[in-house]
Every structure is written in C-alpha cells, then in structure tokens.
Amino acid sequence: MAFLQLTLTIGRADPEPFEEALTAAGAQSITLLDAGDDPVLEPLPGEMPLWRNVAIRALFTEPIAREAVIASLEARLPQPLPAWTFEEVPDRAWEREWLADFRPMRFGRRLWICPGGQRPPERLSEADVCLIELDPGLAFGTGTHATTALCLEWLDGASLAGKQVIDYGCGSGVLAIAALKLGAASVLAVDIDPQALTATRENAERNGVSDRLIVTEPPLEDRTQADILLANILAGPLIELAPRFAQLVRPGGQIVLSGILHQQVAPVASRYSAWFDIAPPTLREDWARLEGSRRAS
C-alpha cells in the first residue's frame, strides 16, 4: 500500500489547529519537523519548545484525492494555507528504516556492536572480540551517537570483573549488556520509558546475559549501591539527580556521566564534586564524558 504525504511549512504558527484539521481530513499520522536548522537539544524543565520554522508532515492512505484534502483543510482553518507539497510514498517498515545505516562498530580494543545477524568485518578470534548483537527497537542507544560511544569506550577499558553496575537511562540496554559481557557480575538497568525497558530485556535475552540483569523503572531502593554508575542522559537531569547518584555509588566506586555538551561540563562537574573526585572531561564532537571516584565522605 502506498501513502500520500502532505508537508505544510507553518513557521512559528500554533501547530494544534493544523493537527486537528489534518486528523479530520483523514491523516493516519502527523509529525512535527524542523524546517530550518534550529535544533532544540535540551529544554528547560516543564518546557516543550518548538523550532523557529516548523513543518508538519501528514500521511494519508491512498486512494485519496489531493484536492479533497486541501479543500478539507481550507474549510477548517481560519487563515489561508501556508506553503504545501504532496508526495507519493511507498509503504515500508518505517520504524526499521534507519537500520539501513547501522553497521558493525568497534569501540576501544575489543568491544563490537552489531545489528542482529551481522558480524565484524575483520577476522578476529573469540578471545579478541566482545560481540553484542543489538536491536534497539524504538529505544535510544546503538553506539552511533557520540554520547553512547564515549560510554562504550570507557567500558572497554574498565576493570569490570565482579562489579555491580547501574545503567541509569538504559535506552536499548547497550551499556548494560556491554558491562555484563565485559565481566560485570550484575547490572541494574533503569529507565522511565517502557519501550526502553522492553528493548533492554529483549537485547539481554539475545546476548545471553538476562540472568544477571534487572530491568526496572525508578525510583530505586535506598539500600541499592553499585561499584559503577553509568548515566547517559542530559545535563539537566544529571545535575538534578546528583545527590541521588551519590547515594547509589559506594565509597571508592566510580561514576560515568555522558549526554553533556562542552559548555555544560563545568556546571555538571561542579555539582558532582561535592561527592566525587572528577577527572578532566573526555571530548568527542560536541559532547563530553565525565568520570569520578566516590569519596568516603
């Protein structure tokens, strides 16, 4: 089945009336897009900002007349329609489309992340490679993003044997699974997104480590403590959660923080320095990783 795709460029207009009119016209899905180059990386708490130049993309199942869609919108919207375009789109498994660019990737010396069914391009012995088969589903985290890559490289070089690990904001479970396959005794994977919890469980089963993994939503029990806490989220939540993370890491344990833009390093490091000895940041692209050792007091 093919789809008819309509794109409206509405600038800074309120998108809600357009969404309601498109739904009434029969749209099967509606997506808001950045029509310019104005990324919103980290909104303030409670805010839901949009871009300065917004486009709305709607999909209609065919057969449907383009003229009928436009007439329906014009009848429901008080202002003249903004610039619009139609395009015929073949049916695809849309949630899987991005996987066309997902290839085996190496992090550090021996850690490889591969989509299911693929293998590293190099001929390596089992002793030289730690392989993770990954299907992120609809959750974040494949290693393609710099913030995840920074954490995976840290794990590849860390001493994990017998350690208790917390992966806070686990996404696809890639960091939790990497820690387990690199020798951690157990991992507690935490996320607020049900899709992330599902993806983490499924990927753990695929990689044979589910028996040492607990997947849960926050909050964690007060008595929970780990040797290592990984948090690849954003600077705002990292700052807010600092006292809680300090409680979750035992004295002498390590914390690894990512999802931090270069200009956010100083406030995040300052916040955690109340409990941790923070090392200089490791930088990649626009992002940074911070590491720290938990002081006894």
Salt bridges, closest charged atoms under 4 A:
ASP38 OD1 - ARG52 NH2 3.27
GLU88 OE2 - ARG66 NH2 3.69
GLU97 OE1 - ARG92 NH1 3.65
GLU122 OE1 - ARG106 NH1 3.50
GLU133 OE2 - ARG119 NH1 2.73
ASP135 OD1 - ARG96 NH2 2.68
GLU153 OE2 - ARG284 NH2 2.41
GLU221 OE1 - ARG223 NH2 2.64
ASP222 OD1 - ARG244 NH2 3.82
ASP227 OD1 - ARG250 NH1 2.82
ASP277 OD1 - ARG295 NH1 2.92
GLU291 OE2 - ARG289 NH2 2.78
